[in-house]
Amino acid sequence: MNLSAPFIRRPVATMLLSLAIMLLGGVSFGLLPVAPLPQIEFPVIVVQANLPGASPEVMAATVATPLERSMGAISGVTTLTSNSSQGATRVILGFDQGRDIDAAAREVQAAINASRNLLPSGMRSMPTYKKYNPSQAPIMVLALTSNVLQKGQLYDLASTILSQSLSQVPGVGEVQIGGSSLPAVRVELEPHLLNQYGVALDEVRETIANANQRRPKGFIEDGQRSWQVQANDQLEKAKDYEPLVIRYQDGAVLRLGHVAKVTDAVENRYNSGFFNDQDAVLLVINRQTGANIIETVNKIKEQLPVLESLMPASVKLDVAMDRSPVIKATLSEAEHTLIIAVVLVILVVFLFLGNLRASLIPTLAVPVSLVGTFAAMYLFGFSLNNMSLMALILATGLVVDDAIVVLENISRHIDDGVPPMRAAYLGSKEVGFTLLSMNLSLVVVFVSILFMGGIVGSLFREFSITLAVAIIVSLVVSLTLTPMLCARWLKPQAHEGQTRLQRWSEQVHQRMMASYGRSLDWVLRHRRLTLLSLLVTIAVNIALYVVVPKTFLPQQDTGQLMGFVRGDDGLSFQVMQPKMEIYRQALLKDPAVESVAGFIGGNSGTNNAMVLVRLKPISERKVSAQKIIERMRKEMPKVPGGRLFLMADQDLQFGGGRDQSSSQFLYTLQSSELSALREWYPKVVAAFKALPELTAIDAREGGGTQQITLIVDREQAKRLGIDMNMVTSVLNNAYSQRQISTIYDSLNQYQVVMEINPKYAQDPRSLEQVQVITADGARVPLATFAHYENSLADDRVSHEGQFAADSINFDIAEGYSQDQAMAAVERAVAKVGLPEDVIAKVGGTGDAFAESQKGQPFMILGALLAVYLVLGILYESYIHPLTILSTLPSAGVGALLTLYVVGSEFSLISLLGLFLLIGVVKKNAIMMIDLALQLERHEHLSPEQSIRRACLLRLRPILMTTVAAILGALPLLLSHAEGSEMRQPLGLTIIGGLVFSQVLTLYTTPVVYLYLDRLRHRFNHWRGVRTDAALETPL
C-alpha cells in the first residue's frame, strides 16, 4: 500500500492541504499566550489569621493548632505547615496536583468556619484564605513614593484606588500591598496621667468605642413623605477624638486629650517599605493563571498614566520590578535561535544535495511542520515559553529528516534512469514503513513522558506534546507534499549538466562511501572486538551517570535577585531599620544593580526584611546573576546583628513553601516534643556550618527573643477582687496596638488603635506603672500581686504536620553540585545521630531534586521499553528492535561524557536531551535495518551482504539527518543571551550524544544485526519455524 500515491496524483489538493495547515498555525500563533515556563499547577492555599499583640507561642497554641486540626481532615492535603510570628499566623496547605483548587478552597473555608468557636474571642475578624501557586512569580512590582504625603496616605491610595483599578486590567490576578498599613487614629495613653486621674484602660476603650458608632437609625414617615434618620456618631480624625469626655470628676471634665496623645497615623507602626533611597508603598502584581505575561504587563503600563492622573501631583509611581523585559528578551533570543536553526538545516541540505530545486523540497517541510504545530499548541492550551520553543528549535532538525529520506530515495531511482513520476511512486512506497517506524518510535518516547507524575511530568508536558505534534505533522508532509514535489520538480541530470557544487558534493560522498566501505569491511571481519566495544559503552554509561555532577534545574538568570535580611532574635524594629539601610546602600552601589525595593517588619516579624533587587540587562552587566551574588557575598559589609541572604529569582521557585524562605534548599526537623527539637536543632546547624559544600546557612540563632513573663499571685489577686481576665485585658490594652473601634468611609474602613505611649513601653519596669481597676473602683498596681521574670522565647513558631518544626535554609557553595551537597548533608545528619522522636527531611528544591533522582532510571527504562514494544509490533520481531536499541548506549556515553568534560551538571534539561537521543539515534539503525530486510526479501541477499549494502546506500541520508539534527541543536549550545542557561545543557547533551553515536553506530549496528540475526535463526530452528526473510514482512 502506497499512502503517498493519492497525493502525488493530486498536486492542487496536496498544496492546499499544506497551505491550510500553515494558515491554521499562523492564526493560532497570534493567539498563544507568552510565559517563561509552562504553567505548573501546585494547588496551595494560604490561610492568614491576625491577633495583634499576641506572642508567637500564643498564636501557635490558640490559632495555628485549632486551624491545623480542622484542616488536617481535608482530603487531598499533602503538606500542612504553619508559621506563627508576633500577632500573625499563616497556615499553608499543599494539595495533590490533580486536586481541584476551587473545591479545596471551599473545604478550607468550611474548616475555618468549623474552628470559629475554638479561636480566641479577641480576634476582630475570622482567618482569611487565598489560593496561591508557588511556581508563579509576580510579574510586576510598583513603587508609590511622595515627598509630601505620609506612608499611611500612600497605602490608602494604593488600597482604595490603585489595587482596585489594577485588578480590573485583563490578565491581572491578585494585587498585594506592602510597606505600610492603612491610616488609623492612634490613641497613645500616658500611664502616669491615667494613674493620677484614676482612669482604667478599659474605661478609655469603652469611651472611644461608645463614641464612634455607625449603626442603622431607621426613618420617619407621615404617610406622604419619609425622612432618613442620621446622627453625628462617626468620628473620623484625631481632632474629633481628643475632646471625648471620659468622665466628669470633681466638677471638672476629663477628656481623652488630657490622658492621651491622639494622632492620625497608621495601624501598624512596625511596618515599612522602600524603593531605592525613598520610603515607599509597594504593589506586588500577580497574573491570572494562563494569562499572557507580556500582554498583561503592557496593559498595566498603558493604565499607569491614567492611575497617576487620579492621584495627587506629589505622588510618583515607579516600576520597581518588571518580568516582561527579560521574558521578551528570552523568547526573542529563542525565536532568533529557531531562525538560525532553520537556516543551518536548509544550508546542510543544500550542501549535501548541491541542487537548489532539490534542496527546496525538504526545506518546505520545516515551515509547514513548525507553523502547523502552533495550531495544536493553541488547542492544547499551551503557551510560547522556554520549553515549547526549545521543542520547536529541536524539531527543526528532526522534521526535515523524513523529507530527506523520501527525497534521497526518489533521487536514487531517478539517477538509475526511472522517470520522476514513477520514481516518486516507487521511492515513497519503499520508505513509507521506514518513516512510520522512525516517527512512531520517536513519538512514543515523548508520549511516555506524559505518564510521569509530579513536577517532571508537568514541566515536560508541553515540550513533549509540542515535539510529538511537530514530528507527526512532518510525517504527514513527507508522505504528501514531499513526494508530490519530487515528482514534478526533480529532473534527471547528466553528469555534464550538474553544477560545480553538485559535482563537489557527489565527489565528497563517493570518497566518504569508499572509505566507509573499507572500514566497514574491517569491522565485519572483527565482529567480536566491535561487540566488545558496545558492551564497554554500556558499562561506561553507568560509570559516567554515577560520577557526573547532578542538579535539579539549571540556575536561571531572570534579572532579579531576592534578598532576606535576618536580624538577631528579639531585635526591635527601630534597631532593624539602620541595619537594613546599610544593606540597601551597599546594594545600590553595586554596578550591576538597577534598583532596590523591599519591606521591613510586617507579619514576618520586626527583625526580618525582604529585598527585591532588579539587575541591569545582561548585555550591560556581562556577568550572570549567580556570579553577582557570589561577588556580593564577599563584598557586603559586615553588620553586627544582621545577616543578608541573596538568591537568584527563578521562574520555577520552590523555597520549601515557607514564609520568607531565604534559599531554594531547606532542611526541616520536626518532633512531637518541643524540648527534643530545641536540643537537636543547634547540633544539626553546627554540623551544616562545618560543611564546605554549603553556604549562606540561614538558621535560628541563639536561644530566642527576650520575653517578660508576668507571675501572678492568684490568691493575692483574688483577695483584691482581680481575676486573670482583668489582668490580660489590661496588658492587651496597654501593649498590643489593640484595635478598639472602626471608622467607616465610602471607600474603605480604618481602625482606632490604642496602646501605652511607646516612650513609656521601652523597659520592663513600665509594667510597674500599669494599674488594674477593680469592680469597686479601687486602683491596684500590678506589683501588688505580681512580679515579672526575664526569659527567652521563640520569635517564630513553626509546625509541620501538626508537630513542632524548625528549618535550616542553605545554598550550594561555589564549585559543588546539588547531589554532592545533598550527600554531604545526609552524611552530616547521620553523624549527628538524631533520636527516633526527631524526624529530619529535605524540603524545597532539594526535595524535588531527590524525587527526580529516584525516578530517573525508571523513566529512561520506561521510554526504552515503550520503543521496544512499538518496534516489535511494527517489525513482528523480538530481535530486530534489540538491534535498533543497541545504538543508544553510545549516545548516552557521548552525552554524559560531554557534560562531564565541559563541567556542566546533569539536570532535568539534560534528561530531556537523553529522551530526545533515544528517539533520534535509533533512526539511523531503522534506516539501515529496514533496507537490509528489504534486500533480503526481494533480492535474496545474505544477511551480511544485505546489511553491508544497506549501510552504504543509507550513508548519505544518515549523515544528512544527523548533521541536520546537530546543526538544529547547535544554536542552543552557542546561545549566551537571556534564557541560554536553560537551553545550553540541552544542546550539549544532544550534540555530544549525536556526534559520538554517529561514529560508533555506523559500525556497531551491522555487527549487532548479524549476531542477533544468527541468534534468531538458531531460535527459530530450535522451534522448528522457517526463517525465510520472505516470511518476515513487517506491518
Secondary structure, 3 states (H helix, E strand, C coil): CCCCHHHHHCHHHHHHHHHHHHHHHHHHHCCCCECCCCCCCCCEEEEEEECCCCCHHHHHHHHHHHHHHHHCCCCCEEEEEEEEECCEEEEEEEECCCCCHHHHHHHHHHHHHHCHHHCCCCCCCCCEEEEECCCCCCCEEEEEEECCCCHHHHHHHHHHHHHHHHHCCCCEEEEEEECCCCEEEEEEECHHHHHHHCCCHHHHHHHHHHHCCCCCCCEEECCCCEEECCCCCCCCCHHHHCCCEEEEECCEEEEHHHHEEEEEEECCCCEEEEECCEECEEEEEEECCCCCHHHHHHHHHHHHHHHHHCCCCCEEEEEEEECHHHHHHHHHHHHHHHHHHHHHHHHHHHHHHCCHHHHHHHHHHHHHHHHHHHHHHHHCCCCECHHHHHHHHHHHHHHHHHHHHHHHHHHHHHHCCCCHHHHHHHHHHHHHHHHHHHHHHHHHHHHHHCCCCHHHHHHHHHHHHHHHHHHHHHHHHHHHHHHHHHHHHCCCCCHHHCCHHHHHHHHHHHHHHHHHHHHHHHHHHCHHHHHHHHHHHHHHHHHHHHHCCECCCCCCCCCEEEEEEEECCCCCHHHHHHHHHHHHHHHHHCCCEEEEEEEEEHHHCCCEEEEEEEECCHHHHCCCHHHHHHHHHHHCCCCCCEEEEEEECCCCCCHHHCCCCCCCEEEEEEECCHHHHHHHHHHHHHHHHCCCCEEEEECCCCCCEEEEEEEECHHHHHHCCCCHHHHHHHHHHHHCCEEEEEEECCCCEEEEEEEECHHHCCCHHHHHHCEEECCCCCEEEHHHCEEEEEEEECCCEEEECCEEEEEEEEEECCCCCHHHHHHHHHHHHHHHCCCCCEEEEEEHHHHHHHHHHHHHHHHHHHHHHHHHHHHHHHHCCCCHHHHHHCCHHHHHHHHHHHHHHHCCCECHHHHHHHHHHHHHHHHHHHHHHHHHHHHHHHHCCCHHHHHHHHHHHCHHHHHHHHHHHHHHHHHHHHCCCCCHHHHHHHHHHHHHHHHHHHHHHHHHHHHHHHHHHHHHHHHHHHHCCCCCHHHCCCC
